[in-house]
């Protein structure tokens, strides 16, 4: 009798090779890229989805689920971290990041979707077996079974302090924002609890995809006709905007493929339009976009300038971003030029331009709907890093515009340190005056006391864009 025959049969279930789920594998891969490489999901996810479709692994429903798993997990990361922390016997910082990503994906399926409990747990454990191994999959299974004992409201009642005891920490956990971001947004927004809750909740909603018909090259009616009434709606405020219905595909539209239209938030469109339509004393021949990358506002301004026979100079410090600007402006009907230049050390002469847009680098707290992971990467000290650059760029803008010309100072952040504080500081050192920007946002409600304008996701359906219009007086 051979050795194999003498060996007693092992009791229990035979080993089963883990089953790969392409949807959850892709979601995990995207989360790892966000964590390991500081990548942005909106840049990582599309090529992963495209590759999966090409391999035949995905259909439209699979892509929608993978997108929901990635963005939902990132948006609710703060809430899920608090729940997971209550279910493990060690600080979260001691949990390996890949394990935490699997747990977070599982938590989102359990607490943030309609996926049945048994399916959410079993699919997450299978994913853990594939990417982590059987040993750590047992840990994932134990934690997720604890999480499954309560729904989201039940967990929030356990892990969030009462609002009356600590309003900011309560809102931070309930709405999954860092506490300092909650405080900053509340300071900028003002008002009571209802407004800040509406804003934080809007940050966690999937934003609409907005298209822009670039002036002189396409029209909103053309885009609406190409898409059809079921796939698109007119913009709320911008005459160049079109809102895609869920599932609409920008790349399927001829005008987008040809560069005559593009994807652009309606708030960004309104900022460019406001600068272009600001009242001007004297000639209107030369415009500057001083921080032009990646080119959305520059493309709008170039088209609007061409309608008046004006030239646009689009300047961008980073050469690779300057190439994106050139691509966005290619085919513009009027004169334009794209250069790679440092806006704080400009190559042009003082007083050259009639209109100047300076959409400065910032923390991006106004676009958390689109880049949910940014809320976890930013720190309060980042404001100190941006402050000198923002002030320097605004000073350049005021020096670059002629007397009587207009500067638009814009940010995609509502933080007061990046908006009014910058404008107030720079105006103390220049002969300039603030213009009332509100009349240049026709039909847009809830614009506040002015003279500057702050847009909000929960009030306007846009990113939280800020604009101050300034006329040089001397």
C-alpha positions as CSV (number, residue, x, y, z in Angstrom):
1,X,0.0,0.0,0.0
2,X,1.5,3.3,-0.9
3,X,1.9,6.3,1.4
4,X,-1.1,8.2,-0.2
5,X,-3.4,5.3,0.3
6,X,-2.5,4.9,4.0
7,X,-3.1,8.7,4.8
8,X,-6.5,9.2,6.5
9,X,-8.9,11.4,4.7
10,X,-9.1,15.0,6.1
11,X,-12.3,16.0,7.6
12,X,-14.1,19.2,6.7
13,X,-14.7,21.0,3.4
14,X,-12.2,20.8,0.6
15,X,-10.3,23.9,-0.3
16,X,-12.2,26.1,-2.7
17,X,-10.2,28.5,-4.9
18,X,-11.5,32.1,-4.4
19,X,-13.8,33.4,-7.2
20,X,-12.8,36.6,-8.8
21,X,-15.5,39.3,-9.1
22,X,-14.4,41.7,-11.8
23,X,-16.5,44.6,-10.5
24,X,-15.1,44.5,-7.0
25,X,-11.6,43.7,-8.2
26,X,-11.7,46.9,-10.3
27,X,-13.1,48.9,-7.4
28,X,-10.4,47.7,-5.1
29,X,-7.7,48.4,-7.7
30,X,-9.0,52.0,-8.1
31,X,-9.0,52.5,-4.3
32,X,-5.5,51.2,-4.0
33,X,-4.3,53.7,-6.7
34,X,-6.0,56.5,-4.8
35,X,-4.3,55.5,-1.6
36,X,-0.8,54.4,-2.9
37,X,-0.2,57.0,-5.6
38,X,-2.4,59.9,-4.4
39,X,-4.3,59.4,-7.7
40,X,-7.7,60.9,-8.2
41,X,-10.6,58.5,-8.8
42,X,-12.0,60.6,-11.7
43,X,-8.7,60.1,-13.5
44,X,-8.0,56.5,-12.5
45,X,-11.5,55.0,-13.0
46,X,-12.3,55.8,-16.7
47,X,-9.3,53.9,-18.1
48,X,-9.9,51.0,-15.8
49,X,-13.5,50.8,-17.0
50,X,-12.5,51.2,-20.6
51,X,-10.0,48.3,-20.3
52,X,-12.6,46.1,-18.6
53,X,-15.1,46.8,-21.4
54,X,-12.5,46.0,-24.1
55,X,-11.8,42.6,-22.4
56,X,-15.5,41.8,-22.3
57,X,-15.7,41.7,-18.5
58,X,-18.1,44.6,-18.1
59,X,-21.5,45.7,-19.3
60,X,-23.2,49.0,-18.5
61,X,-24.6,47.8,-15.2
62,X,-21.2,46.5,-14.1
63,X,-19.6,49.8,-14.8
64,X,-22.3,51.7,-12.9
65,X,-21.8,49.4,-9.9
66,X,-18.1,49.7,-9.9
67,X,-18.4,53.5,-10.2
68,X,-20.8,53.6,-7.2
69,X,-18.6,51.4,-5.1
70,X,-15.5,53.6,-5.7
71,X,-17.1,57.0,-5.3
72,X,-19.5,55.9,-2.6
73,X,-16.6,54.4,-0.5
74,X,-14.5,57.5,-0.9
75,X,-17.3,60.0,-0.2
76,X,-18.3,58.2,3.0
77,X,-14.8,57.2,4.1
78,X,-15.0,59.2,7.3
79,X,-18.2,57.7,8.4
80,X,-17.1,54.2,7.5
81,X,-13.8,54.6,9.3
82,X,-15.7,55.5,12.5
83,X,-17.8,52.4,12.1
84,X,-14.9,50.1,11.3
85,X,-13.0,51.5,14.3
86,X,-15.8,50.5,16.5
87,X,-15.6,46.9,15.2
88,X,-11.9,46.2,15.4
89,X,-9.6,45.7,18.4
90,X,-6.8,48.0,17.3
91,X,-6.4,51.6,16.0
92,X,-7.2,51.9,12.4
93,X,-3.7,53.1,11.6
94,X,-2.5,49.6,12.6
95,X,-4.8,48.0,10.0
96,X,-3.0,47.4,6.7
97,X,-4.3,49.8,4.1
98,X,-5.4,47.1,1.6
99,X,-7.4,45.4,4.4
100,X,-9.0,48.7,5.2
101,X,-9.9,49.3,1.6
102,X,-11.7,45.9,1.5
103,X,-13.4,46.7,4.8
104,X,-14.5,50.1,3.5
105,X,-15.9,48.6,0.3
106,X,-17.8,46.1,2.3
107,X,-19.1,48.7,4.7
108,X,-20.4,50.8,1.8
109,X,-22.2,47.8,0.3
110,X,-23.8,47.1,3.7
111,X,-24.6,50.6,4.8
112,X,-24.8,52.7,1.6
113,X,-26.4,50.5,-1.0
114,X,-29.3,48.1,-1.4
115,X,-27.1,45.1,-1.9
116,X,-28.5,42.3,0.4
117,X,-26.5,41.7,3.5
118,X,-25.4,38.2,2.8
119,X,-24.3,39.2,-0.8
120,X,-22.3,42.2,0.5
121,X,-20.5,40.1,3.1
122,X,-19.8,37.1,0.9
123,X,-18.6,39.2,-2.0
124,X,-16.3,41.2,0.2
125,X,-14.9,38.1,1.8
126,X,-14.3,36.5,-1.6
127,X,-12.5,39.7,-2.7
128,X,-10.4,39.5,0.5
129,X,-9.4,35.9,-0.3
130,X,-8.3,36.9,-3.7
131,X,-6.3,40.1,-2.8
132,X,-5.3,39.4,0.8
133,X,-5.3,35.7,1.4
134,X,-7.4,33.3,3.4
135,X,-6.0,34.4,6.8
136,X,-6.9,38.1,6.5
137,X,-10.2,37.2,4.8
138,X,-11.3,35.6,8.1
139,X,-10.6,39.0,9.8
140,X,-12.6,40.8,7.1
141,X,-15.5,38.3,7.6
142,X,-15.6,38.9,11.3
143,X,-15.5,42.7,11.1
144,X,-18.2,42.9,8.3
145,X,-20.5,40.6,10.3
146,X,-20.3,43.0,13.2
147,X,-21.0,46.0,10.9
148,X,-24.0,44.1,9.5
149,X,-25.7,44.1,12.9
150,X,-26.9,47.7,12.4
151,X,-27.9,50.0,9.6
152,X,-26.3,53.3,8.9
153,X,-28.6,55.3,11.2
154,X,-27.9,52.8,14.0
155,X,-24.2,53.1,13.6
156,X,-24.2,56.9,13.5
157,X,-26.2,56.9,16.8
158,X,-23.3,54.9,18.3
159,X,-20.2,56.5,16.8
160,X,-21.2,60.2,16.4
161,X,-21.4,62.5,19.4
162,X,-24.8,64.3,19.9
163,X,-25.1,67.5,17.9
164,X,-25.7,69.5,21.0
165,X,-22.5,68.3,22.6
166,X,-20.2,68.8,19.6
167,X,-21.9,70.2,16.5
168,X,-18.8,70.1,14.2
169,X,-17.7,66.6,15.2
170,X,-21.2,65.3,14.8
171,X,-21.5,66.8,11.3
172,X,-18.0,65.5,10.4
173,X,-18.9,61.9,11.2
174,X,-22.5,62.0,9.9
175,X,-21.5,63.7,6.6
176,X,-18.0,62.3,6.2
177,X,-15.9,65.5,6.1
178,X,-12.8,66.3,8.2
179,X,-13.8,68.4,11.2
180,X,-11.6,71.4,10.0
181,X,-13.4,71.3,6.6
182,X,-16.8,71.4,8.3
183,X,-15.7,74.4,10.3
184,X,-14.3,76.2,7.3
185,X,-17.3,75.7,5.1
186,X,-19.6,76.7,7.9
187,X,-17.7,79.9,8.5
188,X,-17.9,80.8,4.8
189,X,-21.6,79.8,4.4
190,X,-22.8,81.3,7.6
191,X,-26.2,80.6,9.0
192,X,-27.5,77.7,11.1
193,X,-27.5,73.9,11.0
194,X,-29.8,73.4,8.0
195,X,-27.6,75.2,5.5
196,X,-24.4,73.5,6.5
197,X,-26.1,70.1,6.5
198,X,-27.5,70.7,3.1
199,X,-24.1,71.7,1.8
200,X,-22.3,68.7,3.3
201,X,-24.9,66.4,1.9
202,X,-24.6,67.9,-1.5
203,X,-20.9,67.2,-1.4
204,X,-21.7,63.5,-1.0
205,X,-24.1,63.4,-4.0
206,X,-23.1,62.4,-7.5
207,X,-22.7,65.6,-9.6
208,X,-24.4,66.1,-12.9
209,X,-22.1,66.0,-16.0
210,X,-22.3,69.4,-17.6
211,X,-21.3,70.2,-21.1
212,X,-20.3,73.5,-22.6
213,X,-20.9,74.6,-26.2
214,X,-17.8,76.6,-26.9
215,X,-18.8,80.1,-28.2
216,X,-18.4,80.5,-31.9
217,X,-17.9,76.8,-32.4
218,X,-21.1,75.1,-31.2
219,X,-24.4,75.9,-29.5
220,X,-26.4,74.4,-26.7
221,X,-29.2,73.7,-29.1
222,X,-26.8,71.7,-31.3
223,X,-25.8,69.6,-28.3
224,X,-29.4,69.1,-27.1
225,X,-30.4,68.0,-30.6
226,X,-27.5,65.5,-30.8
227,X,-28.3,64.0,-27.4
228,X,-32.1,64.1,-27.5
229,X,-34.6,65.1,-24.9
230,X,-34.3,62.0,-22.8
231,X,-30.5,62.3,-22.5
232,X,-30.0,66.0,-21.8
233,X,-31.5,69.2,-20.5
234,X,-30.5,72.8,-20.9
235,X,-28.2,74.3,-18.3
236,X,-29.8,76.1,-15.4
237,X,-28.0,79.4,-15.7
238,X,-25.4,79.4,-18.5
239,X,-26.7,79.8,-22.1
240,X,-23.8,77.6,-23.2
241,X,-24.5,74.7,-20.8
242,X,-26.2,71.3,-21.3
243,X,-26.8,68.9,-18.4
244,X,-26.5,65.2,-19.2
245,X,-29.0,62.7,-17.8
246,X,-27.7,59.7,-16.0
247,X,-25.9,57.5,-18.3
248,X,-25.2,60.1,-21.0
249,X,-21.9,59.7,-22.7
250,X,-20.0,63.0,-23.6
251,X,-17.6,61.1,-25.9
252,X,-20.5,60.0,-28.1
253,X,-21.2,63.5,-29.3
254,X,-19.5,64.8,-32.5
255,X,-19.0,68.3,-31.1
256,X,-17.2,66.9,-28.0
257,X,-14.9,64.7,-30.1
258,X,-14.1,67.6,-32.3
259,X,-13.3,69.9,-29.4
260,X,-16.1,72.3,-30.2
261,X,-17.7,71.4,-26.9
262,X,-16.4,70.0,-23.7
263,X,-17.2,68.9,-20.2
264,X,-17.3,71.9,-17.8
265,X,-19.1,72.6,-14.6
266,X,-21.7,75.3,-15.0
267,X,-20.1,77.3,-12.2
268,X,-16.9,77.6,-14.2
269,X,-18.9,78.7,-17.2
270,X,-20.6,81.4,-15.2
271,X,-17.3,82.8,-13.9
272,X,-15.9,83.1,-17.4
273,X,-19.1,84.7,-18.7
274,X,-19.1,87.2,-15.8
275,X,-15.6,88.4,-16.6
276,X,-16.4,88.7,-20.3
277,X,-19.5,90.7,-19.6
278,X,-18.2,93.0,-16.9
279,X,-18.5,96.7,-17.7
280,X,-15.3,98.2,-19.2
281,X,-14.0,101.7,-19.6
282,X,-12.2,102.1,-22.9
283,X,-11.0,99.5,-25.5
284,X,-11.7,95.8,-25.3
285,X,-8.9,94.3,-27.5
286,X,-6.7,92.0,-25.3
287,X,-7.7,89.4,-22.7
288,X,-5.5,87.3,-20.5
289,X,-6.2,84.0,-18.8
290,X,-3.3,83.9,-16.3
291,X,-3.8,80.4,-14.9
292,X,-5.3,78.7,-17.9
293,X,-4.8,75.0,-17.4
294,X,-6.4,72.7,-18.2
295,X,-8.2,75.0,-20.6
296,X,-12.0,75.0,-20.0
297,X,-12.4,78.7,-19.1
298,X,-9.7,79.7,-21.6
299,X,-11.7,78.0,-24.4
300,X,-14.9,79.9,-23.4
301,X,-13.0,83.2,-23.2
302,X,-11.3,82.7,-26.5
303,X,-14.6,82.2,-28.2
304,X,-16.2,85.2,-26.5
305,X,-13.2,87.4,-27.3
306,X,-13.3,86.3,-30.9
307,X,-16.9,87.6,-31.2
308,X,-15.5,91.1,-30.3
309,X,-12.4,90.9,-32.3
310,X,-10.2,90.6,-29.2
311,X,-7.2,88.4,-28.7
312,X,-6.8,86.0,-25.8
313,X,-3.4,85.1,-24.3
314,X,-3.7,81.9,-22.3
315,X,-0.8,81.4,-19.9
316,X,-0.1,78.3,-17.9
317,X,3.0,77.6,-15.8
318,X,3.1,73.8,-16.3
319,X,4.1,72.9,-19.8
320,X,2.0,69.7,-19.9
321,X,-1.0,71.7,-18.8
322,X,-0.3,74.3,-21.4
323,X,-0.5,71.6,-24.0
324,X,-4.0,70.8,-22.7
325,X,-4.9,74.4,-23.0
326,X,-3.7,74.5,-26.6
327,X,-5.8,71.4,-27.4
328,X,-8.9,73.0,-25.9
329,X,-8.4,76.2,-27.9
330,X,-7.5,74.5,-31.2
331,X,-10.0,75.6,-33.9
332,X,-11.1,78.8,-32.1
333,X,-12.3,81.2,-34.8
334,X,-10.4,84.2,-33.4
335,X,-6.8,85.1,-32.6
336,X,-5.3,83.5,-29.5
337,X,-1.9,82.5,-28.1
338,X,-0.9,79.8,-25.6
339,X,2.3,80.1,-23.6
340,X,4.0,78.3,-20.7
341,X,4.9,81.0,-18.2
342,X,5.0,81.7,-14.5
343,X,2.1,84.0,-13.6
344,X,4.1,85.6,-10.7
345,X,7.0,86.5,-13.1
346,X,5.1,87.3,-16.3
347,X,6.8,87.9,-19.7
348,X,4.3,90.5,-20.8
349,X,4.4,94.3,-20.0
350,X,2.4,96.0,-17.3
351,X,-1.0,97.3,-18.4
352,X,-1.2,95.2,-21.5
353,X,-4.7,93.7,-21.1
354,X,-8.3,95.0,-20.9
355,X,-9.6,91.9,-19.1
356,X,-7.7,89.4,-16.9
357,X,-8.9,86.1,-15.4
358,X,-6.8,84.7,-12.6
359,X,-8.3,81.4,-11.5
360,X,-5.7,80.6,-8.9
361,X,-4.5,77.3,-7.5
362,X,-6.3,76.4,-4.3
363,X,-7.3,73.6,-1.9
364,X,-10.2,72.7,-4.2
365,X,-12.7,72.4,-1.3
366,X,-15.4,73.7,-3.7
367,X,-15.2,70.5,-5.9
368,X,-15.5,67.8,-3.3
369,X,-18.4,66.3,-5.2
370,X,-16.1,65.5,-8.1
371,X,-12.9,64.7,-6.1
372,X,-14.1,63.2,-2.8
373,X,-10.7,62.0,-1.9
374,X,-9.4,65.6,-1.8
375,X,-11.1,66.2,1.5
376,X,-8.9,63.5,3.2
377,X,-5.7,64.8,1.6
378,X,-6.0,68.4,2.4
379,X,-4.7,69.8,5.7
380,X,-5.3,73.2,7.3
381,X,-1.6,74.0,6.8
382,X,-2.1,73.7,3.1
383,X,-3.7,77.2,3.2
384,X,-0.4,78.7,4.3
385,X,1.2,77.1,1.3
386,X,-1.3,78.6,-1.2
387,X,-1.6,82.0,0.4
388,X,1.6,83.7,-1.0
389,X,0.9,82.3,-4.5
390,X,-2.7,83.4,-4.5
391,X,-1.7,86.9,-3.4
392,X,1.2,87.1,-5.9
393,X,-1.0,86.0,-8.8
394,X,-3.7,88.6,-8.0
395,X,-1.0,91.3,-7.8
396,X,0.2,90.2,-11.2
397,X,-3.3,90.4,-12.6
398,X,-3.8,93.9,-11.3
399,X,-0.5,95.0,-12.7
400,X,-1.2,93.3,-16.1
401,X,-4.6,95.0,-16.6
402,X,-4.7,98.6,-17.8
403,X,-6.3,101.4,-15.9
404,X,-10.0,101.0,-16.3
405,X,-9.7,97.3,-17.1
406,X,-11.2,94.5,-15.1
407,X,-9.7,91.5,-13.2
408,X,-11.6,88.4,-12.2
409,X,-10.1,86.7,-9.2
410,X,-11.5,83.1,-9.0
411,X,-11.1,80.0,-6.9
412,X,-12.7,76.6,-6.7
413,X,-12.7,77.0,-2.9
414,X,-15.1,78.8,-0.6
415,X,-12.6,79.0,2.2
416,X,-12.5,82.6,3.4
417,X,-8.7,82.4,3.6
418,X,-8.6,81.8,-0.1
419,X,-11.3,84.2,-1.2
420,X,-12.1,87.4,0.6
421,X,-9.0,87.5,2.7
422,X,-6.8,87.4,-0.4
423,X,-8.8,90.1,-2.2
424,X,-8.9,92.4,0.9
425,X,-5.2,92.1,1.5
426,X,-4.2,92.8,-2.1
427,X,-6.6,95.7,-2.5
428,X,-4.9,97.5,0.4
429,X,-1.8,97.8,-1.8
430,X,-3.4,98.7,-5.2
431,X,-5.5,101.5,-6.7
432,X,-8.5,99.3,-7.5
433,X,-12.1,98.9,-6.6
434,X,-14.5,96.0,-6.3
435,X,-17.3,95.7,-8.7
436,X,-20.7,94.2,-7.9
437,X,-20.5,90.9,-9.7
438,X,-24.0,89.8,-8.9
439,X,-25.8,91.5,-11.9
440,X,-23.4,89.5,-14.2
441,X,-25.0,86.2,-13.0
442,X,-28.5,86.8,-14.4
443,X,-31.2,84.6,-13.0
444,X,-29.0,83.0,-10.5
445,X,-30.6,83.2,-7.0
446,X,-29.1,83.4,-3.5
447,X,-26.0,85.4,-4.4
448,X,-25.7,87.0,-1.0
449,X,-24.8,90.6,-0.1
450,X,-22.0,91.0,-2.7
451,X,-20.1,92.6,-4.2
452,X,-18.3,89.2,-4.8
453,X,-20.1,86.0,-5.7
454,X,-19.9,82.6,-4.0
455,X,-21.7,79.7,-5.7
456,X,-22.7,76.6,-3.7
457,X,-23.5,73.0,-4.7
458,X,-26.7,72.9,-2.6
459,X,-28.0,76.2,-3.7
460,X,-26.9,76.4,-7.4
461,X,-26.1,72.8,-8.4
462,X,-22.5,73.9,-9.3
463,X,-19.1,73.6,-7.7
464,X,-18.4,76.1,-5.0
465,X,-16.8,78.7,-7.3
466,X,-15.8,82.1,-6.0
467,X,-15.5,85.3,-8.1
468,X,-14.4,88.8,-7.2
469,X,-14.4,91.4,-10.0
470,X,-11.9,94.3,-9.6
471,X,-11.4,97.4,-11.7
472,X,-8.0,99.0,-11.7
473,X,-8.3,102.7,-11.0
474,X,-4.7,103.9,-11.1
